Amino acid sequence: MFTEQDLILGLVCAISDTVLGVANVACSTLLKTVECKQGLAAVFSPECCQELAARIQNHSEAASVIRMRCLELVCRMWSVSADTAACCKALGAKEQLVAILEGNDILLQLNAVEILAYLPPNDIGQELLSQLLTTAEDSLGSGAVPARLLSCVASFVGQQEGMVSAPLQKRLCIIIAERLPHERPGSEGAVDMLSILAALCDTPRGLGALAQSEQLAAAVMHVAPNLRSQHQPSKLAALSLIVNAVRSSALACRADSSDAASAAAATLHQALAPLVPGLVKLSRTPIFEERVGALCSCRSIAMHQWGVQALFAQNDFLSFIIDRKEESSKRGLEEKYYVVKEALVHANIGEVIGLENQAILVAFAADGAYYTSSKFFWFCFWCSHVIFSICSCFCPGPSDSRNITVRQCCKRMLGWVD
């Protein structure tokens, strides 16, 4: 007779199923099972641990897919609770990932970096982060793996205060700042470095680490040449860095008006204010990705008073940002709306752009991103009533004729015959 333990063991074995859908369902079920104490005890029973360990420690090339699948499952279970973390740690998953990174299989290394990101920040450890930095530094410029390692470390730096030591943070920032000048604008190397910076600056804590290492000015000076390049990935990476760094700076200033936050904001102001005309121009490009990226940058810039002044100083920016007809995409309409909302947060917005223009922005924000004005609603209602009246005149029929479809009305009015 089948017991609950047999069922759990069967799920563990199903991770190795050749049908990907079956394996994914097994992993999802196990991940949900460890959330309760009874399920945790069943998943990490001696029999199941033996099966998991056998798959994790199987170094054969044929079993590499299953091995990585099991490592990902264990690292995702790691963050469920302190009890699951202790059980996962006993399986040696972190050590196996480090061993993969020290190997020479690029595909496995890239997968290992992605899986490491599932580990909880407090369990990643200073020693492992230092080892990741050393591995990346030794092989920088030799492919995608070092860049992914740096991006992984950068994301951990911004996640939790005190998790990464100050010397390690400074070391990471120096590695990035020293590497950037060697990457030609518009190259894949520049894309990698800008993406790493964007990951680091995604939070105020990460931006603060870059500023404290005195590398912020050296890093952002490479935004302009990549933004002006014809290489779209470089342009998008530069836009992503602008969005993250400027937003994090604004959030830091709102939460903490310290000298460090103000100094970082001043550095970004000096470096990025000259780029505002180019960003406004790029926000009108027909290329969707670049247009939305530029609008997102304008949204972050509008979080600063200097940004509002620079944006609305551009010719016709006010009429452009409130024009819903010119923008064809839902995302573009939303970003335009949020630019206005961020500008209106500033108490002295009327002094900056004028009281009349402020009233225009307030009315625009009140209507919403997609124009939900009551006048527009009643206009649509009136139009529908007129159309129904016309159809009734041209479409006489029985007492239930009011249920006639628009297509049928058109047929009768125009004499269409099926």
C-alpha positions as CSV (number, residue, x, y, z in Angstrom):
1,M,0.0,0.0,0.0
2,F,1.2,3.5,-0.9
3,T,2.2,5.7,2.0
4,E,2.8,9.5,2.1
5,Q,6.5,8.9,2.2
6,D,6.3,6.7,-0.9
7,L,4.5,9.5,-2.7
8,I,7.1,12.1,-1.7
9,L,9.9,9.7,-2.8
10,G,8.1,9.3,-6.1
11,L,8.1,13.1,-6.5
12,V,11.8,13.3,-5.9
13,C,12.5,10.6,-8.5
14,A,10.2,12.4,-10.9
15,I,12.6,15.3,-11.0
16,S,14.7,13.1,-13.3
17,D,11.7,12.5,-15.7
18,T,12.6,13.1,-19.4
19,V,9.3,15.0,-19.9
20,L,10.1,18.5,-18.7
21,G,6.5,19.3,-17.7
22,V,6.4,16.3,-15.3
23,A,9.8,17.4,-13.8
24,N,8.5,20.9,-13.3
25,V,5.3,19.8,-11.6
26,A,7.4,17.6,-9.3
27,C,9.7,20.4,-8.4
28,S,6.7,22.8,-7.7
29,T,5.0,20.3,-5.6
30,L,8.1,19.6,-3.5
31,L,8.7,23.3,-3.1
32,K,5.1,23.7,-1.7
33,T,5.4,20.6,0.4
34,V,8.4,21.9,2.5
35,E,6.3,24.8,3.7
36,C,4.7,22.7,6.4
37,K,6.6,20.8,9.1
38,Q,5.2,17.4,8.1
39,G,6.1,17.9,4.5
40,L,9.6,19.2,5.4
41,A,10.2,16.0,7.4
42,A,9.0,13.8,4.5
43,V,11.0,15.6,1.8
44,F,14.3,15.5,3.8
45,S,13.9,11.9,5.0
46,P,17.0,9.8,4.7
47,E,15.6,8.1,1.6
48,C,14.8,11.3,-0.2
49,C,18.0,13.0,0.8
50,Q,19.9,10.0,-0.6
51,E,18.1,10.4,-3.9
52,L,18.7,14.2,-4.0
53,A,22.4,13.8,-3.1
54,A,22.9,11.2,-5.8
55,R,21.6,13.5,-8.4
56,I,23.4,16.6,-7.1
57,Q,26.8,14.8,-7.0
58,N,26.4,13.1,-10.4
59,H,29.2,14.8,-12.4
60,S,28.6,12.9,-15.6
61,E,27.9,15.0,-18.7
62,A,24.7,13.1,-19.5
63,A,23.2,13.9,-16.1
64,S,24.1,17.6,-16.1
65,V,20.6,18.8,-16.8
66,I,19.1,16.8,-13.9
67,R,21.9,17.9,-11.7
68,M,21.3,21.6,-12.3
69,R,17.5,21.0,-11.9
70,C,18.1,19.5,-8.5
71,L,20.5,22.2,-7.4
72,E,18.0,24.9,-8.4
73,L,15.2,23.1,-6.4
74,V,17.4,22.9,-3.3
75,C,18.4,26.5,-3.5
76,R,14.8,27.6,-4.0
77,M,13.8,25.5,-0.9
78,W,16.6,27.1,1.0
79,S,14.8,30.4,1.5
80,V,11.5,28.9,2.7
81,S,12.4,28.7,6.4
82,A,15.3,28.3,8.7
83,D,14.6,24.6,9.1
84,T,14.7,24.0,5.3
85,A,17.9,26.1,5.1
86,A,19.6,23.8,7.6
87,C,18.5,20.7,5.6
88,C,19.6,22.2,2.2
89,K,22.9,23.2,3.6
90,A,23.6,19.6,4.7
91,L,23.1,18.5,1.1
92,G,26.2,20.5,0.1
93,A,24.4,22.4,-2.8
94,K,26.4,25.6,-2.3
95,E,29.7,23.7,-2.5
96,Q,28.6,21.9,-5.7
97,L,27.8,25.3,-7.3
98,V,31.2,26.7,-6.4
99,A,32.8,23.6,-7.9
100,I,30.9,24.2,-11.1
101,L,32.1,27.8,-11.2
102,E,35.7,26.6,-10.8
103,G,35.3,24.2,-13.8
104,N,35.5,24.9,-17.5
105,D,32.0,24.2,-18.7
106,I,30.6,27.6,-19.7
107,L,26.9,26.6,-19.9
108,L,27.0,25.0,-16.5
109,Q,28.8,28.0,-15.1
110,L,26.1,30.4,-16.4
111,N,23.4,28.1,-14.9
112,A,25.2,28.0,-11.6
113,V,25.3,31.8,-11.4
114,E,21.6,32.0,-12.0
115,I,20.9,29.4,-9.3
116,L,23.1,31.2,-6.8
117,A,20.8,34.1,-7.0
118,Y,18.1,31.9,-5.3
119,L,20.1,31.7,-2.1
120,P,19.0,33.9,0.7
121,P,21.3,37.0,1.2
122,N,22.2,36.0,4.7
123,D,23.3,32.5,3.7
124,I,25.5,33.5,0.7
125,G,28.4,34.4,3.0
126,Q,31.4,36.8,2.7
127,E,33.7,34.0,1.8
128,L,31.6,32.8,-1.2
129,L,31.1,36.4,-2.4
130,S,34.9,37.0,-2.2
131,Q,35.5,33.8,-4.1
132,L,33.0,34.8,-6.8
133,L,34.7,38.2,-7.1
134,T,38.1,36.5,-7.4
135,T,36.8,34.1,-10.1
136,A,35.3,37.0,-12.0
137,E,38.3,39.2,-11.8
138,D,40.7,36.5,-12.9
139,S,38.7,35.8,-16.1
140,L,37.2,39.2,-16.8
141,G,36.9,39.9,-20.5
142,S,36.9,36.2,-21.5
143,G,33.2,35.7,-22.0
144,A,29.8,36.0,-20.3
145,V,30.6,34.1,-17.1
146,P,32.6,36.8,-15.3
147,A,30.0,39.5,-16.1
148,R,27.2,37.3,-14.7
149,L,29.3,36.7,-11.6
150,L,29.8,40.4,-11.1
151,S,26.1,41.0,-11.6
152,C,25.2,38.4,-9.0
153,V,27.5,40.0,-6.5
154,A,26.2,43.4,-7.3
155,S,22.6,42.3,-6.7
156,F,23.6,40.9,-3.3
157,V,25.3,44.2,-2.4
158,G,22.1,46.1,-2.8
159,Q,19.8,43.6,-1.0
160,Q,20.7,43.6,2.7
161,E,22.6,46.1,4.8
162,G,25.8,44.6,6.4
163,M,25.6,41.5,4.3
164,V,28.6,42.5,2.2
165,S,31.6,44.0,4.0
166,A,32.7,47.5,3.0
167,P,36.1,46.3,1.6
168,L,34.3,43.8,-0.6
169,Q,31.8,46.4,-1.8
170,K,34.7,48.8,-2.7
171,R,36.5,46.0,-4.5
172,L,33.5,45.3,-6.6
173,C,33.0,49.0,-7.5
174,I,36.7,49.4,-8.4
175,I,36.6,46.3,-10.6
176,I,33.7,47.7,-12.6
177,A,35.0,51.3,-12.8
178,E,38.4,50.2,-13.9
179,R,37.0,47.8,-16.6
180,L,34.5,50.3,-18.1
181,P,37.2,52.5,-19.9
182,H,38.5,49.4,-21.7
183,E,35.1,48.6,-23.2
184,R,34.4,50.4,-26.5
185,P,31.0,52.2,-26.5
186,G,28.5,50.1,-28.4
187,S,30.3,46.8,-27.6
188,E,29.0,43.7,-25.8
189,G,31.5,44.3,-23.1
190,A,30.1,47.8,-22.5
191,V,26.6,46.3,-22.3
192,D,27.8,43.8,-19.6
193,M,29.4,46.5,-17.5
194,L,26.5,48.9,-17.7
195,S,24.1,46.1,-16.9
196,I,26.2,45.2,-13.8
197,L,26.1,48.9,-12.7
198,A,22.3,48.9,-13.3
199,A,21.9,45.9,-11.0
200,L,24.1,47.5,-8.4
201,C,22.2,50.8,-8.5
202,D,18.8,49.2,-8.4
203,T,18.5,50.0,-4.7
204,P,19.6,53.1,-2.7
205,R,21.9,50.8,-0.7
206,G,23.7,49.7,-3.9
207,L,24.0,53.2,-5.2
208,G,25.4,54.3,-1.8
209,A,28.0,51.6,-2.0
210,L,29.1,52.9,-5.4
211,A,29.2,56.5,-4.1
212,Q,31.1,55.5,-0.9
213,S,33.8,53.8,-3.0
214,E,34.2,57.1,-4.9
215,Q,33.6,55.4,-8.2
216,L,30.1,56.9,-9.0
217,A,31.4,59.8,-11.1
218,A,33.8,57.5,-13.0
219,A,31.0,55.0,-13.7
220,V,28.3,57.4,-15.0
221,M,30.6,59.2,-17.3
222,H,30.3,56.2,-19.7
223,V,26.6,56.5,-20.0
224,A,26.6,59.3,-22.6
225,P,28.8,57.6,-25.3
226,N,26.7,54.4,-25.0
227,L,23.4,56.3,-25.1
228,R,24.5,58.0,-28.4
229,S,25.7,54.8,-30.0
230,Q,23.8,53.0,-32.8
231,H,24.2,49.7,-30.9
232,Q,20.7,49.2,-29.4
233,P,21.7,46.8,-26.5
234,S,24.3,49.4,-25.4
235,K,21.6,52.2,-25.6
236,L,19.1,50.1,-23.6
237,A,21.7,49.2,-21.0
238,A,22.6,52.9,-20.6
239,L,18.9,53.8,-20.2
240,S,18.5,51.0,-17.6
241,L,21.4,52.5,-15.6
242,I,19.9,56.0,-15.7
243,V,16.5,54.7,-14.6
244,N,17.9,52.7,-11.6
245,A,20.6,55.2,-10.4
246,V,18.4,58.3,-10.6
247,R,15.4,56.6,-9.0
248,S,17.6,55.2,-6.2
249,S,19.1,58.6,-5.6
250,A,15.7,60.2,-5.3
251,L,14.5,57.5,-2.8
252,A,17.6,57.9,-0.8
253,C,17.2,61.7,-0.6
254,R,13.5,61.3,0.5
255,A,14.4,58.8,3.2
256,D,17.6,60.3,4.4
257,S,18.7,63.9,3.8
258,S,22.3,63.1,4.7
259,D,25.4,64.6,3.0
260,A,26.2,61.3,1.3
261,A,22.8,61.1,-0.4
262,S,23.0,64.7,-1.5
263,A,26.5,64.3,-2.8
264,A,25.4,61.2,-4.9
265,A,22.4,63.2,-6.2
266,A,24.7,66.1,-7.1
267,T,27.0,63.8,-9.0
268,L,24.2,62.3,-11.0
269,H,22.8,65.8,-11.7
270,Q,26.1,67.0,-13.1
271,A,26.6,63.9,-15.3
272,L,23.0,63.4,-16.5
273,A,21.5,66.8,-16.9
274,P,23.2,67.4,-20.2
275,L,21.6,64.2,-21.5
276,V,18.0,65.3,-20.9
277,P,17.5,66.9,-24.4
278,G,18.7,63.6,-26.0
279,L,16.4,61.6,-23.7
280,V,13.4,63.7,-24.6
281,K,14.2,63.3,-28.3
282,L,14.6,59.6,-27.9
283,S,11.2,59.4,-26.2
284,R,9.6,60.2,-29.5
285,T,11.4,57.5,-31.5
286,P,9.2,54.9,-33.3
287,I,11.4,52.1,-31.8
288,F,9.3,50.8,-28.9
289,E,12.0,49.6,-26.6
290,E,14.1,52.8,-26.9
291,R,11.0,55.0,-26.6
292,V,9.8,53.3,-23.4
293,G,13.3,53.2,-22.0
294,A,13.6,57.0,-22.5
295,L,10.2,57.6,-21.0
296,C,11.2,55.5,-17.9
297,S,14.3,57.6,-17.7
298,C,12.2,60.8,-17.8
299,R,10.1,59.4,-15.0
300,S,13.1,58.8,-12.8
301,I,14.5,62.2,-13.6
302,A,11.2,63.9,-12.8
303,M,11.6,62.6,-9.2
304,H,14.3,65.3,-8.8
305,Q,13.6,69.1,-8.8
306,W,16.5,69.6,-11.2
307,G,15.0,67.0,-13.4
308,V,11.6,68.7,-13.6
309,Q,13.4,72.0,-14.5
310,A,15.5,70.2,-17.2
311,L,12.6,68.3,-18.7
312,F,10.0,71.2,-18.9
313,A,12.7,73.5,-20.3
314,Q,12.7,71.4,-23.5
315,N,10.7,72.7,-26.3
316,D,7.1,71.4,-26.4
317,F,7.8,68.9,-23.6
318,L,4.6,69.8,-21.8
319,S,2.4,69.3,-24.9
320,F,4.2,66.1,-25.7
321,I,3.9,64.5,-22.2
322,I,0.1,65.1,-22.0
323,D,-0.6,64.0,-25.6
324,R,-2.3,60.6,-25.5
325,K,-2.9,60.5,-29.2
326,E,0.7,60.4,-30.3
327,E,1.5,57.4,-28.0
328,S,0.1,54.1,-29.4
329,S,1.3,51.7,-26.7
330,K,-0.3,51.0,-23.2
331,R,3.1,51.0,-21.6
332,G,4.0,54.4,-23.2
333,L,0.8,56.0,-21.9
334,E,1.4,54.7,-18.4
335,E,5.0,56.0,-18.4
336,K,3.8,59.5,-19.6
337,Y,1.3,59.5,-16.8
338,Y,3.9,58.6,-14.2
339,V,6.2,61.3,-15.4
340,V,3.4,63.8,-14.7
341,K,2.6,62.2,-11.3
342,E,6.3,62.4,-10.2
343,A,6.5,66.0,-11.3
344,L,3.5,66.9,-9.3
345,V,5.0,65.4,-6.1
346,H,7.2,68.5,-5.8
347,A,5.6,71.2,-3.6
348,N,7.1,74.1,-5.7
349,I,6.2,72.6,-9.1
350,G,4.1,75.8,-9.8
351,E,7.1,78.0,-9.3
352,V,9.2,75.8,-11.6
353,I,6.9,75.5,-14.6
354,G,4.2,78.1,-13.9
355,L,0.8,77.9,-12.2
356,E,-1.0,77.6,-15.5
357,N,1.1,74.6,-16.6
358,Q,0.7,73.1,-13.2
359,A,-3.1,73.3,-13.6
360,I,-2.8,71.5,-16.9
361,L,-0.7,68.7,-15.4
362,V,-3.2,68.4,-12.5
363,A,-6.1,68.0,-14.9
364,F,-4.1,65.4,-17.0
365,A,-3.3,63.4,-13.8
366,A,-7.0,63.5,-12.7
367,D,-8.1,62.0,-16.0
368,G,-5.8,59.0,-15.7
369,A,-3.3,57.4,-18.0
370,Y,-6.0,56.4,-20.6
371,Y,-8.3,59.4,-20.4
372,T,-11.3,58.5,-18.3
373,S,-12.9,61.9,-18.3
374,S,-16.6,62.0,-17.5
375,K,-17.2,64.3,-20.5
376,F,-15.6,61.7,-22.8
377,F,-17.9,59.0,-21.3
378,W,-21.1,61.0,-21.9
379,F,-19.9,61.9,-25.4
380,C,-19.5,58.2,-26.2
381,F,-22.9,57.5,-24.7
382,W,-24.5,60.2,-26.8
383,C,-22.9,58.8,-30.0
384,S,-24.1,55.3,-29.2
385,H,-27.6,56.7,-28.7
386,V,-27.6,58.5,-32.0
387,I,-26.3,55.4,-33.8
388,F,-29.0,53.2,-32.3
389,S,-31.7,55.8,-33.3
390,I,-30.4,55.8,-36.9
391,C,-30.4,52.0,-37.0
392,S,-34.0,51.9,-35.7
393,C,-35.1,54.1,-38.5
394,F,-33.5,52.0,-41.2
395,C,-34.2,48.7,-39.6
396,P,-38.0,48.4,-39.0
397,G,-39.0,44.9,-37.8
398,P,-40.9,43.0,-35.2
399,S,-41.2,43.9,-31.5
400,D,-37.9,42.3,-30.7
401,S,-36.0,44.4,-33.3
402,R,-34.2,46.3,-30.5
403,N,-32.1,43.1,-30.1
404,I,-30.9,43.3,-33.7
405,T,-27.1,43.3,-34.1
406,V,-25.1,46.1,-35.6
407,R,-24.0,43.9,-38.5
408,Q,-27.6,43.1,-39.3
409,C,-28.4,46.8,-39.3
410,C,-25.6,47.6,-41.7
411,K,-26.8,44.8,-44.0
412,R,-30.3,46.4,-44.2
413,M,-29.0,49.9,-44.5
414,L,-26.5,49.1,-47.3
415,G,-28.4,46.3,-48.9
416,W,-25.7,43.7,-48.2
417,V,-26.6,40.1,-49.1
418,D,-24.9,37.1,-47.7
